[in-house]
Amino acid sequence: MKLFKKMSIGVIALAALTACTPTVNQVEDHEQTVKNPSEETADHLQENNDENKKDSDQAAKNNNEEKKKLPTLAETITKGENGKDVVTNPNDILVVANKERRLPSDYIPDDLAEPNVPFTFEEDVPKKLMRKEAAAALESLFNQAEKENIHILAQSGYRSYETQQAIFAYNAKRYGSEEEANKVSAYPGESEHQTGLSMDITSSSAEYQLVEAFGETKEGRWVAENAHKFGYIVRYQKGKEQITGYQYEPWHLRYVGIEAASHIYKQNMTLEEYLQ
Ligand SMILES: [Zn+2]
């Protein structure tokens, strides 16, 4: 019993959550049915082209409307306990959690799955999990990297509120105050890992560590230049510390979808700026 009591509560929290590790299904094929044009008259083709043009105009219009409908940061918060802002859209692919905006303490993504990518460890633990869409996109990113002879490994994905709470409490005890603990760990609710949309990655060239030097490795550079094609951004950029509230973290990838990721990458923005 004594031995059990001595166990870190973080370990207990982790152990309690290891039961659920579904695997992501294969990414669905997006094959489309193609008509045989030889069976159609030129008139029909012209008509179809007009139709297609109308369709693409409509798609562009819808896209613009979609853009306009993006919730701004101010629209997605409410005052929680202690006057801290709590996000109202934790399930949104574009949710922003940071030092000013907490995730609800009871928020657990309902579609967590394990991406089929190499990890730096073997155990089946919750930190292998991500939301299904993000997990599938991560698989695509890793597959393309492998094709280009870039070897990356996943290190840390989903983290529950309770685990973050346990880590924070442990650090507060260890360092003497919450303030000190906050220098090395996020307050519960303020870690983006709770969204299930983030994954920390590393490589052998970075000695399997989550360190700034990863950004200078061949793997780190490849990821910075290509992640957006798969809907990922390097969330905490150099020179953007005042906006994100975090130091440069070349290893921390965040899924936002291809459209947002491409825009953010090309404009050298942060997620916060994209949603302002
Ligand atoms: Zn991270």
Residues whose N, C-alpha, C, O or C-beta is under 5 A from the ligand:
A	BS01	ZN	D200 H252
